[in-house]
Amino acid sequence: MSVSAIILAAGKSTRMKSRRPKVLHEVCGRPMLEYVLRACYEAEVERVMVVVGHGKDEVISRFGNDKRIKWIEQTELLGTGHAVRMCEPEIRKRLDGGQHDQVFVLAGDGPMIRSEVLRTLLSAHRDDRAAASLATAVLDDPFGYGRVVRDDKGEFQAIVEQSDAAPEQREIREIFPSYYCFRAEDLLLALSKLTNNNAKREYYLTDTYAILRGAGKKITAVQAVTPEDVLSVNTRQQLAEADEAMQRRIQRQLMESGVTIVSPVNTYVESGASIGSDTVLQPFTFVGRDSVIGNECTIGPFATLSRGSLVAEGTTIAGNVCPETAMLNGGS
């Protein structure tokens, strides 16, 4: 049974006051959309439908070499449900071709999405033979998020938005951070019944859960998302918060693999850098994305390695490394 994904990437950067498409803003050296794509591919996804709108040519140009992507244009921004509706012909084509898909739906501005969470969600979805599933998080401060309402047995009942929640529902700390998973045919059924009878006159994808539950379908809600994974980006402040969280994740993984980072707060390592064990990163060091540093090196203090630098085992570097001198070996 195949797995596909829909990534919503049509939004403007209005609140960021930027002409650049939001999903192309970088977190630790890579566009946000790239993190979401990577998480999907690491979670069994074979085919991705990316819904684009504002700045679509720029987005397509950046990822145009990826043949696993089918580009879907949303010319009117009428809500998340409408965006997924734009993918209906492609979903039907796959069903007609015998592809009995499970379909993730994810936000392209969620760089903290991890493949481990997607695999957990997919496993629970399959084990329960669910029509639709969602991954949830528990936050100390759930303000602003849709609350996940369960019955006395812990079964999913509904997602209630902050503005619509009763006082007792606002006390719920389990929230929905937009990690969706559907059986393809049930997604099509729910989309056919979506309406825009709300204040914004938009089609909300979250309404699909109530539609399917009302039709007697199985809905699974699994607590699998950490507070760090919830972060998405709508403002420059949130972009900085996501970058800080990603930097902590990168440095944590490096330290767990045997790298010493003397002063994490004064060190910055972009995504995709490979650093050998027993290497020491001294304070005020920058390592560009896709750099490769060997074992037992000392980098810094006050070292800048440009993107794609190669540093041989046992090297000591202080100061700047330019692309022309990226292959370094031996001495200090």
C-alpha positions as CSV (number, residue, x, y, z in Angstrom):
1,M,0.0,0.0,0.0
2,S,1.6,3.2,-1.2
3,V,2.0,6.5,0.7
4,S,1.7,10.0,-0.8
5,A,1.7,13.5,0.7
6,I,0.1,16.8,0.1
7,I,2.2,19.8,1.2
8,L,0.4,23.2,1.4
9,A,2.8,25.8,0.2
10,A,0.6,28.4,-1.5
11,G,0.6,31.0,1.3
12,K,2.0,34.5,1.0
13,S,4.5,36.1,3.4
14,T,2.2,38.9,4.3
15,R,2.9,38.9,8.1
16,M,6.6,38.5,7.3
17,K,6.5,41.6,5.1
18,S,8.4,39.7,2.4
19,R,8.0,39.2,-1.4
20,R,9.7,35.8,-1.1
21,P,7.4,32.8,-0.8
22,K,7.1,31.9,2.8
23,V,8.2,28.3,2.4
24,L,11.5,29.5,0.8
25,H,12.6,31.4,3.9
26,E,15.6,29.5,5.4
27,V,15.9,27.8,8.8
28,C,19.5,26.9,9.6
29,G,20.6,27.3,6.0
30,R,17.7,25.4,4.2
31,P,14.3,26.5,2.9
32,M,11.5,25.4,5.2
33,L,9.8,23.3,2.5
34,E,13.0,21.2,2.1
35,Y,12.7,20.0,5.7
36,V,9.1,18.9,5.2
37,L,10.0,17.1,1.9
38,R,12.9,15.4,3.6
39,A,10.7,14.2,6.5
40,C,8.1,12.8,4.0
41,Y,10.7,10.9,2.0
42,E,12.1,9.4,5.2
43,A,8.6,8.2,6.1
44,E,7.9,6.0,3.1
45,V,6.3,8.7,1.0
46,E,6.7,7.9,-2.7
47,R,4.9,10.9,-4.3
48,V,4.3,14.4,-3.1
49,M,1.7,16.9,-4.3
50,V,2.9,20.5,-3.5
51,V,0.2,23.1,-3.6
52,V,1.7,26.4,-4.8
53,G,0.3,29.9,-5.4
54,H,2.1,33.0,-4.5
55,G,5.6,33.0,-6.0
56,K,5.0,29.6,-7.5
57,D,7.6,30.0,-10.2
58,E,10.3,30.7,-7.6
59,V,9.2,27.6,-5.5
60,I,9.1,25.3,-8.6
61,S,12.5,26.6,-9.7
62,R,14.1,25.8,-6.4
63,F,12.8,22.2,-6.3
64,G,12.1,21.6,-10.0
65,N,14.7,18.8,-10.3
66,D,12.8,16.6,-7.8
67,K,10.8,14.2,-10.0
68,R,8.8,12.9,-7.0
69,I,6.9,16.2,-6.8
70,K,3.7,16.9,-8.7
71,W,3.0,20.7,-8.7
72,I,-0.6,21.8,-8.0
73,E,-1.6,25.4,-8.4
74,Q,-4.2,27.1,-6.1
75,T,-5.2,30.3,-7.8
76,E,-7.6,31.4,-5.1
77,L,-6.8,31.1,-1.4
78,L,-10.0,29.8,0.0
79,G,-8.7,27.8,2.9
80,T,-6.9,24.5,3.6
81,G,-9.7,22.4,2.5
82,H,-9.9,24.2,-0.8
83,A,-6.1,23.7,-1.3
84,V,-6.4,20.0,-0.8
85,R,-9.4,19.9,-3.2
86,M,-7.0,21.2,-5.9
87,C,-5.3,17.8,-5.6
88,E,-8.4,15.7,-6.2
89,P,-7.7,14.9,-9.9
90,E,-4.2,13.6,-9.0
91,I,-5.6,11.5,-6.1
92,R,-8.3,10.0,-8.3
93,K,-5.7,9.3,-11.0
94,R,-3.6,7.3,-8.5
95,L,-6.7,5.4,-7.2
96,D,-7.7,4.6,-10.8
97,G,-4.2,3.3,-11.4
98,G,-4.5,0.9,-8.5
99,Q,-2.5,3.0,-6.0
100,H,-4.4,2.5,-2.7
101,D,-2.8,5.5,-1.1
102,Q,-2.5,6.7,2.5
103,V,-2.2,10.4,2.2
104,F,-0.4,12.8,4.6
105,V,-1.4,16.5,4.5
106,L,1.2,18.8,6.0
107,A,2.1,22.5,6.1
108,G,5.1,23.6,4.1
109,D,6.0,26.2,6.7
110,G,6.6,23.5,9.4
111,P,10.3,22.9,9.3
112,M,10.3,21.1,12.6
113,I,8.3,18.2,11.2
114,R,10.2,14.9,11.8
115,S,10.0,11.6,9.9
116,E,9.8,9.8,13.2
117,V,6.5,11.5,14.0
118,L,5.1,10.8,10.5
119,R,6.1,7.1,10.8
120,T,4.3,6.9,14.2
121,L,1.2,8.5,12.8
122,L,1.2,6.2,9.8
123,S,1.7,3.1,11.9
124,A,-1.2,4.0,14.2
125,H,-3.4,4.9,11.2
126,R,-2.7,1.5,9.6
127,D,-3.0,-0.5,12.8
128,D,-6.4,1.0,13.5
129,R,-7.6,0.7,9.9
130,A,-8.6,4.3,10.3
131,A,-10.3,6.4,7.6
132,A,-8.4,9.4,9.0
133,S,-5.8,10.1,11.7
134,L,-4.1,13.0,13.3
135,A,-1.0,13.5,15.4
136,T,-1.4,15.7,18.5
137,A,0.7,17.5,21.0
138,V,0.3,18.4,24.6
139,L,1.4,22.0,25.5
140,D,1.7,23.8,28.8
141,D,0.2,26.8,27.1
142,P,-2.3,25.8,24.3
143,F,-3.6,29.3,23.7
144,G,-4.5,29.8,20.0
145,Y,-4.5,26.2,19.0
146,G,-7.5,23.9,18.2
147,R,-8.2,21.6,21.1
148,V,-8.6,17.9,20.7
149,V,-11.7,16.7,22.5
150,R,-12.0,13.1,23.5
151,D,-14.7,11.0,25.1
152,D,-14.5,9.2,28.5
153,K,-12.8,6.3,26.8
154,G,-10.1,8.5,25.3
155,E,-11.5,8.2,21.7
156,F,-11.3,11.2,19.4
157,Q,-14.5,13.3,19.2
158,A,-13.7,16.7,17.7
159,I,-11.2,19.5,17.1
160,V,-12.6,22.7,18.6
161,E,-11.0,26.0,17.6
162,Q,-9.9,28.4,20.3
163,S,-12.5,31.0,19.4
164,D,-15.3,28.4,19.5
165,A,-14.2,26.6,22.7
166,A,-16.3,26.5,25.8
167,P,-14.4,27.5,29.0
168,E,-13.9,23.9,30.1
169,Q,-12.6,23.0,26.6
170,R,-10.1,25.8,26.8
171,E,-8.5,24.0,29.7
172,I,-7.6,21.1,27.4
173,R,-3.9,21.0,26.7
174,E,-4.0,18.5,23.9
175,I,-3.8,20.4,20.6
176,F,-3.8,19.7,16.9
177,P,-0.7,21.0,15.0
178,S,-1.9,20.1,11.5
179,Y,-0.4,16.6,11.0
180,Y,-3.1,14.8,8.9
181,C,-3.2,11.3,7.5
182,F,-6.1,9.9,5.4
183,R,-7.1,6.9,3.5
184,A,-7.3,8.4,0.0
185,E,-10.9,7.3,-0.8
186,D,-12.1,8.7,2.5
187,L,-10.3,12.0,2.0
188,L,-12.2,12.3,-1.3
189,L,-15.5,11.6,0.4
190,A,-14.9,14.2,3.1
191,L,-13.7,16.8,0.6
192,S,-16.9,16.4,-1.4
193,K,-19.0,17.3,1.6
194,L,-16.9,20.3,2.8
195,T,-18.7,23.6,3.1
196,N,-17.6,27.2,3.9
197,N,-20.3,28.1,6.3
198,N,-18.1,30.1,8.6
199,A,-17.1,33.7,9.3
200,K,-14.2,33.6,6.9
201,R,-16.1,31.8,4.1
202,E,-13.2,29.3,3.8
203,Y,-13.1,25.6,3.5
204,Y,-11.4,24.1,6.6
205,L,-9.6,20.8,6.2
206,T,-10.2,20.2,10.0
207,D,-13.9,19.8,9.2
208,T,-13.1,16.5,7.4
209,Y,-12.7,14.7,10.7
210,A,-16.2,15.6,11.8
211,I,-17.6,14.7,8.4
212,L,-16.0,11.2,8.5
213,R,-16.9,10.6,12.1
214,G,-20.5,11.5,11.3
215,A,-20.4,8.9,8.5
216,G,-19.4,6.3,11.1
217,K,-15.8,6.1,10.0
218,K,-12.8,5.4,12.4
219,I,-10.7,8.4,13.4
220,T,-7.4,7.9,15.3
221,A,-5.7,10.6,17.3
222,V,-2.2,9.7,18.5
223,Q,-0.1,11.9,20.9
224,A,3.2,11.9,19.0
225,V,4.2,15.5,18.5
226,T,6.6,17.2,20.9
227,P,6.2,20.9,21.8
228,E,9.4,21.6,19.7
229,D,7.8,19.9,16.7
230,V,4.7,22.2,16.8
231,L,6.6,25.3,15.7
232,S,5.4,26.8,12.4
233,V,6.3,30.1,10.8
234,N,4.0,33.1,10.1
235,T,6.2,36.0,11.3
236,R,9.9,36.9,11.4
237,Q,9.8,36.3,15.2
238,Q,8.5,32.8,14.6
239,L,11.1,32.2,11.9
240,A,13.8,33.1,14.5
241,E,12.2,30.8,17.1
242,A,12.2,27.9,14.6
243,D,15.8,28.6,13.6
244,E,16.8,28.5,17.3
245,A,14.9,25.2,17.9
246,M,16.5,23.7,14.8
247,Q,19.9,24.8,15.8
248,R,19.4,23.0,19.2
249,R,18.3,19.9,17.4
250,I,21.4,20.0,15.1
251,Q,23.8,20.5,17.9
252,R,22.1,17.9,20.1
253,Q,22.6,15.3,17.3
254,L,26.2,16.3,16.8
255,M,27.0,16.0,20.5
256,E,25.3,12.6,20.7
257,S,27.6,11.5,17.8
258,G,30.8,12.4,19.6
259,V,31.3,16.1,18.7
260,T,32.3,18.6,21.5
261,I,30.7,22.0,21.2
262,V,32.4,24.1,23.9
263,S,29.8,26.9,23.8
264,P,26.5,26.0,22.0
265,V,25.1,29.5,22.3
266,N,28.1,30.9,20.5
267,T,28.2,28.2,17.7
268,Y,26.1,27.9,14.6
269,V,26.0,24.8,12.4
270,E,23.8,24.8,9.3
271,S,21.7,21.8,8.3
272,G,23.5,18.9,6.6
273,A,27.0,19.5,8.0
274,S,28.9,16.2,8.7
275,I,31.4,16.4,11.6
276,G,33.5,13.5,12.8
277,S,33.9,12.2,16.3
278,D,36.3,13.9,18.8
279,T,36.2,17.1,16.8
280,V,35.9,20.2,18.9
281,L,34.0,23.3,17.9
282,Q,35.4,26.2,19.8
283,P,33.3,29.4,20.5
284,F,32.3,31.8,17.8
285,T,32.4,29.1,15.0
286,F,30.1,29.0,12.0
287,V,29.9,25.8,9.9
288,G,28.0,26.1,6.6
289,R,25.6,23.5,5.3
290,D,26.9,20.4,3.6
291,S,30.4,20.9,5.0
292,V,32.3,17.7,5.8
293,I,34.8,17.8,8.8
294,G,36.9,14.8,9.7
295,N,37.6,13.2,13.1
296,E,39.7,14.9,15.8
297,C,39.7,18.4,14.3
298,T,39.6,21.6,16.2
299,I,37.5,24.4,14.6
300,G,37.8,27.8,16.0
301,P,37.7,30.0,17.9
302,F,36.5,32.6,15.5
303,A,36.3,30.2,12.5
304,T,33.9,30.5,9.5
305,L,33.6,27.5,7.2
306,S,31.7,28.4,4.0
307,R,29.0,26.0,2.7
308,G,30.4,22.8,1.2
309,S,33.8,23.1,2.9
310,L,35.9,19.9,3.3
311,V,38.2,19.6,6.4
312,A,40.6,16.6,6.7
313,E,41.0,14.6,9.8
314,G,43.2,16.1,12.5
315,T,43.0,19.7,11.2
316,T,43.0,22.8,13.4
317,I,41.4,25.9,12.0
318,A,41.0,29.4,13.3
319,G,39.7,32.2,11.1
320,N,37.8,32.0,7.8
321,V,37.7,29.3,5.2
322,C,36.7,30.3,1.6
323,P,35.5,28.0,-1.1
324,E,38.8,28.4,-2.9
325,T,40.6,26.9,0.1
326,A,37.9,24.5,1.2
327,M,40.1,21.4,1.1
328,L,42.2,21.5,4.2
329,N,44.5,19.0,5.6
330,G,47.2,18.5,8.1
331,G,48.3,21.4,10.2
332,S,47.1,24.3,12.0
